[in-house]
C-alpha cells in the first residue's frame, strides 16, 4: 500500500510542476482530491484491519 501512496505523491509533484505557471485554484482542487483519496484509503485499511482482528479473535 505504501507504493500506492508513493505513486500518488509522485503524481502530485508532476502536476505541481506542470501547473506551476497556471492558476492556483486548479492545483488546490487537485491536492484536495488526493488528500481525500488518501483519507478514504486509510479508512478502508483501518476497516480491513479491524475486521481481520475481530474475525481472528
C-alpha positions in Angstrom: 0.0 0.0 0.0 2.9 2.3 0.6 3.8 2.1 -3.1 0.4 3.4 -4.0 1.0 6.5 -1.8 4.4 6.9 -3.3 2.9 6.9 -6.8 0.2 9.4 -5.7 2.9 11.7 -4.3 4.9 11.5 -7.5 1.8 12.2 -9.5 1.0 15.2 -7.3 4.6 16.6 -7.8 4.3 16.2 -11.5 1.0 18.1 -11.6 2.6 20.8 -9.4 5.4 21.1 -11.9 3.1 21.2 -14.9 0.7 23.7 -13.4 3.1 25.9 -11.5 2.5 28.7 -14.0 -1.3 28.1 -14.2 -4.0 29.2 -11.8 -3.5 28.0 -8.3 -7.2 27.1 -7.8 -6.9 24.1 -10.1 -3.9 22.9 -8.2 -5.6 23.3 -4.8 -8.5 21.3 -6.0 -6.3 18.5 -7.3 -4.3 18.4 -4.0 -7.6 18.4 -2.0 -8.8 15.5 -4.2 -5.7 13.4 -3.5 -5.9 14.2 0.3 -9.5 13.0 0.3 -8.5 9.9 -1.6 -5.7 9.1 0.8 -8.0 9.6 3.8 -10.5 7.2 2.2 -7.8 4.6 1.6 -6.7 5.0 5.2 -10.2 4.4 6.4 -10.6 1.3 4.2 -7.3 -0.1 5.5 -8.4 0.5 9.1 -11.7 -1.2 8.5 -10.0 -4.2 6.9 -7.5 -4.4 9.8 -10.3 -4.2 12.4 -12.4 -6.8 10.6 -9.3 -9.1 10.4 -8.6 -8.7 14.1 -12.2 -9.3 15.1 -12.6 -12.4 12.9 -9.4 -14.0 14.2 -10.0 -13.5 17.9 
